[in-house]
């Protein structure tokens, strides 16, 4: 049956709304199937937009990939900060991050870190996807340094601790993606506690 005259016409999305919608669709496709395995036509089809609209907004598939990695990075930062701010500054905030990490790895759709996966597909440091992914990884180290600021310990101990905590996050994401949350990834919280205890020895 045809649409009744009284039914409102479908609202036209603005360019910014279309961009946001396409990125939401891209998140699911790239994360689940892989970036190289997902063509621009599939993204356009699933997003319900013309391929020409994607090229107009993102310029190329490389531009879409870069926007996807940036989007994934921002989502990770929001998740990290939300977990950290739910607890007292310092060590409690760090423990809260690892508690949240444990929950994340148990989500049904979890298959690893989006930026880790992007790095595997784009090993060339000159590519935007690679550069943006490494920036995301460095942010985690820097953020742990921020969280360690109020901890009473020698300053020279804080960077190695932050790097150790970031390494635990990386290992947890990779291991849970391969072996599940009940594999070696379940040791992340206890190991983070050992890193924090070492600051006071």
C-alpha positions, -999 to +999 in steps of 0.1 A: +000+000+000+012+035-007+019+060+021-012+080+033-012+117+025-013+124+063+020+105+070+049+129+075+077+127+050+110+112+061+132+139+077+161+148+056+194+144+075+219+173+076+255+166+065+266+163+101+238+139+110+246+118+079+282+117+089+273+106+124+249+079+111+274+065+086+300+063+114+277+044+136+270+019+108+307+018+099+316+010+135+296-022+134+307-033+100+344-026+103+346-040+138+327-072+130+341-081+096+373-061+092+381-029+074+396-044+042+369-070+040+342-043+040+336-024+008+324+012+005+293+000-013+283-022+017+287+007+041+266+028+018+239+001+015+237-006+052+237+031+060+210+038+034+229+065+016+244+067-019+281+059-023+286+094-037+274+108-004+301+089+014+328+102-009+314+137-006+316+135+032+348+115+037+367+119+005+377+083+001+376+050+019+409+060+036+391+091+049+362+069+062+387+046+079+405+075+095+371+088+108+362+054+121+395+051+140+390+086+155+355+076+164+367+044+181+394+063+199+369+089+212+346+062+224+374+045+242+384+078+259+349+084+270+346+049+284+380+052+302+372+086+318+337+075+328+352+044+346+379+065+363+356+093+375+333+068+392+360+063+419+382+084+441+413+098+423+444+078+423+446+041+428+409+035+432+403+052+399+428+028+383+411-002+398+378+010+386+392+011+350+402-025+352+369-035+367+352-018+337+376-035+314+366-069+327+330-061+320+337-048+285+355-080+275+324-100+285+301-082+261+287-105+235+300-085+205+335-080+219+362-092+196+392-071+207+403-034+206+392-016+174+425+003+173+445-029+177+426-044+149+432-013+127+469-015+135+469-051+123+453-041+090+474-010+085+510-018+096+524+011+076+532+040+100+525+065+072+488+056+069+463+078+088+447+047+104+481+036+119+490+071+131+456+076+147+457+042+164+491+047+179+479+081+192+451+063+209+475+039+225+498+067+238+467+085+253+462+055+276+497+057+289+493+095+295+460+090+311+474+065+336+501+090+344+474+115+352+456+090+375+489+083+392+496+119+400+480+119+435+497+086+445+524+092+471+555+076+456+588+086+439+580+104+407+604+083+387+583+052+395+552+066+379+560+064+343+571+027+344+539+020+364+517+038+338+534+019+310+529-014+329+492-006+334+488+004+297+505-029+287+480-048+309+451-031+291+466-040+257+472-076+267+438-079+282+421-066+251+441-089+228+438-120+250+401-116+256+395-112+219+413-145+212+407-166+243+377-150+260+372-130+292+377-162+313+411-169+298+443-151+308+425-118+306+409-125+340+443-119+356+444-082+346+429-068+378+451-088+402+482-078+381+472-041+381+470-044+419+506-058+420+517-028+399+501-004+423+515-022+453+550-019+439+547+018+441+548+016+479+576-009+483 
